Amino acid sequence: MSVYVYAITSSECHPQLDDLHGVGEEAPPLRTVTEGALRAVVSDAPEDLRAKRRDLSAHHEVQERLLSERAAVLPMRFGLTAADDDAVRAALSEHAELYSERLAELEGRVEFNLKASEDEEVLLRQVIEESDEVRRLNEATRGGGGTYEERLALGELVAQEVGARQDSLTAEVTEALRPCASAESAGGATSEYFLNVSFLVDQGRVREFTSAAEKLAERYGPDVELRLRGPLPPYSFV
């Protein structure tokens, strides 16, 4: 039977996993595979694995347990499997230097993910109030009036103004939090969030980091939502 791999950590880590279970309908027990200075947390892999909420939760719970025990952890992506335990040992042996280096870099550090969104109506109102040209075109095209060229120009100008404002806010937020973190990793923007960035933070500076994020939220008020998640295993830095 193939093996599902959750995470890699140091062989000095002895995680308490008895109360957790693996992915799949059978909820297989977890075990560890050790090779030299490295240890992998694994379980038997289900034959038909899908990214169901139950299985995603089981996957992340294992990684979060390691983190809660203050272990340096390399969290594996969902769905990673190996042929058997021997194949896991072979991979640990082959990549021992790389894995050990990454674990050393992540020792004592956690990830925080920050997403930001803005109230669209408030943002549009600000753009209209602060741009003479947007205001002129908005008046000209109100109620379906104006020419096609004016309506097109209005849409393009609003998009430019919104993009510039969000770029400025992104830079402002990341620059404010950067001094509290040891690394950052930008994620892709979505239709809901214009900012998606992860920070790698020393555990001794977690309070400093979260306090800085709280001050940013207070500064921007309710019109800008800052959604902070963490501490997390360092998903974005493996």
Salt bridges, closest charged atoms under 4 A:
ASP19 OD1 - ARG65 NH1 2.86
ASP44 OD1 - ARG31 NH1 3.05
ASP48 OD2 - ARG50 NE 3.70
ASP55 OD1 - ARG54 NE 3.13
ASP85 OD1 - ARG31 NH2 2.87
ASP86 OD1 - ARG89 NH1 2.97
GLU94 OE1 - HIS95 NE2 3.92
GLU105 OE1 - ARG102 NH1 1.85
GLU130 OE1 - ARG165 NH2 2.65
ASP132 OD1 - ARG135 NH2 2.40
GLU133 OE2 - ARG136 NH2 2.86
GLU139 OE2 - ARG142 NH2 3.25
GLU172 OE1 - ARG219 NH1 3.67
GLU184 OE1 - ARG178 NE 2.64
ASP202 OD1 - ARG109 NE 2.69
GLU208 OE2 - ARG205 NH2 2.87
GLU214 OE2 - ARG207 NH1 3.54
